[in-house]
């Protein structure tokens, strides 16, 4: 089975891109499933079901959605293998731009949109910098010049990635993405022993453990302080 991981900021069009790409894949007779990781609520599983795609969803609740992803992706892969999928797509929650739900040797896609601002690529960490493919959406809303400038900023941050535009409403560009997903993907039968491309954010402070009071005396564990000294 091939496994694909898709991530991106909130409302960038991840689900729309996956659904349009899935249409091209299904026409080729490729059997695919999906899993949606989110924080508190998602209706994306309903959209997958309407498209005839078997789907599972996981809500992380009070936990970091990417730590939740890493803790559960192996079980999800086992589900996909049991269902005899040719391709399993894992869609992450809309993240804070620091995380990177990518696994070494597994195809990684980052979806961002043209409306987020031309400086956004510089603000996104491993989620963009370590992706194999960067999909830019909502290009129909901005001018051609803005599209080219934004794509150039993406390329400056991640020179090795394939950068492509996809329209999540019409599906323009989705067929090209579908050929990159399945034809060049790595087939796996387990994720055991495989590694993340980048470490997760350091955590485990008093607020991680449920503390709500503000004040230095209540702060313990991994805490970083801002430097306010004048230079």
N, C-alpha and C positions, 0 to 999 in steps of 0.2 A: 504494500500500500504506500502511496505517496502521501506525505504530510506537508501542509503549507501553513505558515503562521502569518496572520494579518494583524497589523496594529496601526494606531494613528490617534490623533487628538479627537476629542468628542465632536460628533456631528460633522466629521470630515467626509463621510460617504462610504465608509467601509462596507457596510451591509449591501448598499446599492451596487457597489463595484463587484462584490462577490456574486450577487444574484445575477447580474448581467453576464458575468463571465461563466457562471454555471450553465446558462442557457446554451452557450457555444459548446461547452463540455458535454452536456447531455445529448446534443445532436450527434456527437461522435460516439455515442454509446458508452461513455464513461460514467460509472456509478460513483456518486459522491455523497458524502455526508458532511455535516457541519456541527461545530460546537461553539457556543457563544458564552464567553466569560464577561461578567459585568459586576457592578458593585451592589446597587440596591434594587434596581428594577430594569427589565428590558422586555420589549415586545418583539424584538428581532426574531425570536424563535417562531413567532406566528407568521412572519413574512417568509421564513424558510419553509414552513409547513405548507403555506399556500402555493409555494413554487414546487412542491413535491419533493423537497429535500429532507431526508431524515435528520433530525437535529436534537441536540441535548444542550441545556443551558445550566450554568453554574453561577450563583451569586455569592460574592465574597463577604458581604455584610460588612462587619467592622474591620475585616482584614484587608491588607493591601491586595488589590486584584491580581497583581503579577506574582506575588508570593503564592497566592491561591492557585494561579495558573500552574506554576512549577510543581506544586504539591499534588495536582490532579491530572496533569497532561498524560502521564503514563497510563492511568486507568482509562482515559478517553481514547488513547490509541488502541488499547485492548478491546474496547467497545467497537471501534472502527474495524479492527481485524475480524472480530466475531461477526460483524455485519457484512463482511466481504466487500468493503468499499475499495474502489480503485484509487480514490483520492479523498482525503479528509482535510477539511479547512477549519483551522482554529482561529476564531476572531476574538481579539482581546477587548477589554473595556477601553473606553476613551481615557487615555492615560495623561499623566502630568508632564510628559515629555522627558522625564529622566529615565524611566524604566526601559527595558529592552526584552520583551518576551520572545527572544530568538534563540534558537538552538543551533549549534555548529553542525554543518552539513545538511541542515533542513532549510528549504527555500523560505526566505523572509521578505515580506512585503510591507512597506509603510505607505499609508494613504494620508495625504494632506490636501488641503484645498487652497485655491488661489485667493480666497477672501480673507485668509488669516494674516495677511500683511507680508511685505517683502523681506522683513527681518526675521520672520518666524523660523526659517530653516536654521539660522544661527542659534536659536533658543532651544532647539530640540536636540537632545543628547543621543545616546546609543540607538534609540528607536529609529532615528533617521540615518545616523552615521554608519550603522552596521547592517542596513537593509540591502538585500540583493536587487530589489526592484522598488522604485519610488513611483507611486501613482498619484498624479495631480488631478484633482477634480474641480468642478465648477468653473472650468475655463471658459464656458460659454457666456459667463456673466461679466468678464473683464475683457479689456482690449487685447489685441495681439501683442502689443508691446509689453503689457503687464504680464502676459503669459510667458514671454521669452525672458524677461528679467527674473521672474520668480523661478523658472526652470534653471536659469544660470546660477541663482543663489543656491538652489538644491544641489546642483552639480559641484559647486565650490565646496560644499560641506561633505558630500559623498561622491567623489570623482569616479569611483568604480561601479556605481549602481546604474542600472538601466532606468532612465527617467522617461515616463510616458504619460500622456493625457488620456483620461477616460471620462466620458459623460455618463453619469449615473442614471440619467433619465432616459436617454436614447440608447445607451449601450455602445456608442461609438468608441472604438478602441478596445473593447472587451475581448473580441476574438483574438487580437494579437496577444493579449495577456494570457488567454487560455492556452495558447501554444507554448508559452514560456513556463506555465505552471506544471503541466503534465508531461510534456515531451522531454524536459530536461531535469525533472525532479528525481530525487534519490528515493528508492524503494526501501522501506524499513519493515521489520517485524517486531521491533521493540525499541524503546528509548533508554533502556537500562544502561547506565554507564556513560551516556552521552552528556555533553556539557553545554552550558549556556555560553553565548558569545560574549556576554558581559555580566559582571556581578550585579546583584540587586542593591538598592540603596541600603546603607547601614541604618539599623533601627534599634529597637529595644531600649527606649527611654521610659520614664515614668508615665508619660502620656500614652505610649503604646499599651501600657498595662492598665489603663483606665483612669488615671489621674485627671481631674478637671480643674484643680485649683492652680491659680497663676502665682508665680513667685519662685525665686531662685531656691528657696529652702525646700520646695516640693519637686525640684528637678533632679533626677538621678539617671545614671546610665549614659548612653551615647548622646551627648548634648553639645552643640556647637554655638558659640556666641559671636555676635557681630562685632567687628572692630570699629569702634567709634572714635578712636584717638586721632587727633589732628596731625597731619604730616607737615 
